[in-house]
Amino acid sequence: MKWDLVKMAKKNYHLVPSSSLEAISQTNCSFWNVFKGFGPFRQHLVNSSWEAAKELARIGLGSDVDLHIMELPVAYKKAREIVCQAWATLQPQVMIHIGLVSTSKAIIILEQCGKNKGYKEKDACGFCPEKGCCVLEGPERIDSTINLKCVWKNVQVEGMDVIFSRDAGRYVCDYIYYTSLYYGNGRAAFIHVPPLSQWVTAELLGRALQTVILEILKQCKQGIM
């Protein structure tokens, strides 16, 4: 069984602009597993989540995995459109989102669930969702079918701590995670990474993501989801 995700520089790596989703869906890949990082926002002109996704694409996840990465804007409406389109056209086995958490600590946070309500903070475009809600009449919370607590217990990341969480922050990250869980029937995960610094480099984050995601894919291949 070959797993197709999205990569970016090697033989198996593809950077996917949202305009290309329909064409990609016509290929003969067995599985499309999509990774999404976010673009600049607030004081973070370089978003570590996108840099980490590109580094992951560079180093890959093994010969049996083709990974596909996409950059999302820090904007509720546009990011939601891209995520919904990706689920509808690519029909991936799993979609893993990577976001930036503003902390000075070198930590990776594994988010188990997305929340439907409470989105009161404006995005990079000055927009807030209607009624602060992601999906009207949707469940209050959706948990990933991936057991991220199990992932947390099983992984060790060089130079970084790994934390398990049930609160993704009620901003665009949480909003998009809930959207992905809703339209992907729980087949999504969210990983928060710290900002880039002298000690936290894109290379370090890429290796950390590689370790965590390989553990996630182990669950998928074993049919635990």
N, C-alpha and C positions, 0 to 999 in steps of 0.2 A: 504494500500500500504506500503510495507516495502522497505526502502532505504538501500542499501548495499554499504558501503564506504571502509574502511580498518582500522582495529584496531590492537592493539598490546599487550595485556597482560590479558585483561579480556576475558569474554566469546565471545564478538563480535569483538575482535581485532586480526588482522592478519598482520604480517610483510611479505611483498611479495618480494622475490628476483626476479630479472628479468628473471631468468631461469625457474621460475614457472608459467609464464604468461599463457602459452598454457593450462596447467592443470586447472588453475583457470577458464578459459573461458568455461570449460565444466560443471560448476556447475549450479544449478537451481535458482540462485539469480535473483530477478527482476531488481535490479539496482546495478551497481558497481560504486561507486564514489571514485576516487583515489586521495590521497594526496601525494605530493612529496616534500621532503626536500633535501638539498644539503649537500655534504660531505665537508671535510676540504679544505681550499685554503688559499694561502698567509699566513698572520700571524695568521689566525683563525684555529688553530688546532682542535678546537671543534666548529662546525658550529651550531649556535643557531637555524637555520631553521630546522635542523634535530632533535635537542633536543626538540624543540617546537612541532614538528610533533609527536614525541614519547610520549610527555606529553599529547597531544590531544588524542592520541590513548588510553592512560591510563584512562583518565577521560570520554572519549566518547562524543557522541552527542545525547544521548537518546536511548530508547529501540527500536525505529523503524528505527535505522540507524546502519548499519554495515560499518565501514570505513576501508580502506586499505591504508597503507602507504608504500612508496618506497623511498630509498635514491638514489639520482642522483650524479654522479661525476661532478666536475666543469670542464667539457670537452665538447666542442660543439658536436663533432661527436658521442661519446658514449652516452651522455645524449639524443641526438636526436633519436638515435636508440631505446633506452628504451621507450621514450615517444611515438614514432610511433608504436612500438610493443604493448604498453599498449592500445592505441586507437583501434588498429586492432583486438586484441584478447579479451580484456575485454569489449569493447564498453560501457564505463561508461556513466552515465547520465551527470556527470560533473567531470572535473579534476581540482583540486585546487593545485597550485604550491606555495611553501613557500621558500623564499630566504632571504639571509642576506644582510642588507644594512649597510655599515660602517659609523656609526654615534654614537656620544656619547649621543644622546637624546633618551628618551624612547618613541619611536613613532612606530606606525603600519601604513604602507603605502599600500593603495589599488590601484593597477595598472589597469587602464581601458583597455589599448591596448598594443599590441606588434608591434614592428617595423621590417621591412624586411631587411633593409640595414644599413651599417655604423659600422659593426663589425670588428674593426681593432686591438683590444687588444687581445693578445695571452691568451689562457686558461692555465690550470694547466699542460697541456702536451706540451705547447709551440706551439699550433696549432691555426691558424686563418681560418675561413671559406673562401671558394673560392669567390673572388671578394667582400669579406666582406658582403656576402648576405646569407640569410636564405633559401629562396625558389626562385630560378631563375624564373623570369617572374611572381612571385607572387605579390599581391597588396602591395603597400608601407606600409600600416598599416592595422591591423585587430583589431576591437573592440570586446570586450567580449559581448555576448548576455545578460550577467548579468549586471544590472544597478548598478555599484559599487558606483556611486555618491549617489544613493538612499540608499545603504547600509551604506555609510559614514554618511549620515544625520540621519539615524535611530539608530545607535549604540553608546553606551557609554561604554568605557572600563576602568575598575578600574585601576588607577595608570599609565595610558598611554594615549597619544594623538593618534587620528586616522586622517590620512591625505589622501586625494584623489589625484591621480597623473595620468598623461598621458605619462610619460617617465620612463620606467623601466630600463634605464641605458646603453643600447647598449653593454651588456656583456652577459655571458652565461644565466643569468636569463631572460633577454629580448629575447634572441635568442630562448630559450626553450618555453617561453610563446607564441611567434609568431608561433612556430612549432605546439604547442598544439591547438592554436586557428585555425590554418590552417587545420589541420587534424581532429579536433573535431568540425568543423563548428561553431566556436565561443563559444562552451560550456566549457569554461575554465575561471579560475580567477587566479590572482597572488597577493600574499600578501608578502610584505617585512617586516621583523622583525629586531630589533636592535641586536647587539652582547650581549652575556651574561655578566653580571657584578654583583657587590654587590647588586644593586638595581633591575636589570632586571634578574630574574631567569627563569629557564625552566618552573616552575610552573606558574609564572605570564604570560609568553608567551602562555602557553597551555590554560589558562583561557581566555586570550584575543582572541586567535584563535577560541575557542569554541563560544564565543559571536558573533564574526564576521561571522563565517561559518553558525551558526544557522540562521542568518539573510539572508545569501545567499540561504540557503536551503528553507527558507520561500518563496523566489521568485520562486524557482524551483517548489515547490509544488503548488503554485498559478498559474503556467503557464505563468509567466511574461517573461521568457527567450524567 
